[in-house]
Amino acid sequence: MPAKTAVRPPASTPATPPVTPRSGFDWRRIAFNTLLSRSLDDVEEHTNKQRAHVPREHLVLYQFSARGHDMAQSILGSLLTGARDGAGAYYRSRPLLLSLGLPVDDALGSPLGRAGGFSDGRDIGVVCNLPNRNGCTVLPMAGDVGSQYTPAAGWAQSIVYHRDTLHDASYANCLSVALGGDGSVATNGFWAALTMATTLKLPMLFYIEDNDLGISVRGDMQTPGGDIARNLASFTNLLVLNGDGCDPHDASGKLAAAVAHVRRGEGPALVRLTVPRLSSHSGPDNQKGYRTDAEIAADQTRDPLPKLREYLVPALLSEADWADLEGEVARTVHVALEAARARPVPDATTVARFVYADDTADPEAMGGLSLTERSALGGSDQPSEDGELLRVAEAIRRTLRHELAVNPKVVVFGEDVGRKGGVHLVTEGLQKQFGAERVFDTSLSEEGIIGRAVSMAISGLMPVAEIQFRKYADPAAEQLNNCGTMRWRTANRFAAPIVVRMPGGFGKDVGDPWHSLSDEVRFAHAYGWQVIMPSNAADAVGLLRAAMRSPNPSIFFEHRSLLMTGDGSARYPGDDYVLPLGRARIVHPGTSLTLVTWGALVHRCAEAIASAGDAVELIDLRTIAPWDRDAVLSSVKKTGRCLIVHEDNLTAGFGAEIAGTLAQEAFWHLDAPVERLAPRDIPVPYHPELLDAVIPTVAAIQAAVDRLLSI
């Protein structure tokens, strides 16, 4: 038998229901949505439950119940009436979505994995979304805990930008809300969003449903003392309210007060409501393995549904009215269930659609610049011939400056990006020219930087976020992954085409494990991302502008060696120069060997073949996602030999993908084995002599070229 633990009492004792329920609420609708949510949970649990002599239907492959959380969420949903309100929710938030207009057949059809709906069978049925151009938008949810917070904060910041900078009156008095459980307050995302909201005084509400369980782990293991509201009492710029989510009078009062506070522009608020979890964590979970019978029974006595009935009957509704509500819910669910079951299974032939944008799709996804806006910006892949000679850093700065000037939806931000102008001074002077609302510094949280960029993009802005060094992107891995898969997993309902500027690679005569990481293959492997690695100033201009006008998210890799030296200097190709992504550059034509590389190693490779005449064809890929397969295959079929040189580790580096493609599609054209020259599988060292022993040098490249040519 599991050890018995004390049952935690609710944060406050429910008051005797008042004679008259609070005014200003559509209590009938709140009751309907609460009953509806409960009924949907009943249906799903019934289909998955094993009963004697009855086969288990098991139609819902992965089920989460919102029992106990449903009433307070329905109240909250009734308050989200702003034309540009937004919500970052999580897997137990279906009651909120129902209150905001989620079709009931979709609420059942998506958990059944059927075609259409908010994921077209691509995502877990409780991971919802709700695009809404004239009401509260529910941002695409994710399966990882705590990842909803920083996008919700980003939506709050986008409200301020649209309202105050773009002067869009429809954003006035709007707010963003983030929903989370008590377990999620231990995550990086929660604290990053809290820092953003309080330091910037954003119009954001944190709504914490505290059921004292993170699957099986008690709340006092998630936050000291088990009460995040009490712990945050000293936070500046934060209204903190603590209440009982089982008491409709208390819950509605606390939520209404918090929403009014935020809408008045008085800063963010946090409401913690204690609620019971009247079910196991999920369908496969069995709470009796970690909760005593007494704990489970105590939660059942706190069920908010009978308390809501007691609150409304007979003060507002008669017994007959309540019975009519229950009947209406039953009929609604029956019709919706039949409709959901009638939906076809998803079409497997379309499963690869929407990894990247498809401009033929109708309607367009919510997020980023519209096709019309992108087309209006124009551009040409023909460079100007008389531009001044620029280093890479200045070329990037000049491109950002021009795009900020011609597109008011562009925002540039990151740690040290504003007043300092970036640690590599790439954004120097931009804040002074365009203002702190368009070029701004952020708190030191990569999760916060990317999370905010995601929702700013969903709101229609063009965010250009800087991660100071490639290695520093690791804490943002969740947000980066979720951004890349967003269009696919929402079946083109949402997209977040952001640009992430990311310096990395070895520096001038120096390296180290923290600032010199390359590891570009990690992003080539990430779904939905474009990965751009320019080797010179002209390409940096054309590729950065292409990324900023693309409907897909892009990693724009700025090599530290090119930022720190004159390598890669080129003439400015003009303010209209846009390079198509996935088009390689033939740096030097040749006949006997194809040398493929990208980034700063283009210059080492060019130096290594300087005396080889026309024997070596040097190809600069420029982008590795997408990469120019046709250019490489065409060259290798001509030369019969290939050497791939890159800075990322040899094992599973992107060179392996190129070599694999050549082995599969050009095998009979090869006169020698495909070779790769790349660092051994060790971190980048600091001392110059150690660095030369790891990163391919000119001498090492030259030796590899000579060896292959001799075969």
Disulfide bonds with the S-S distance in Angstrom:
none
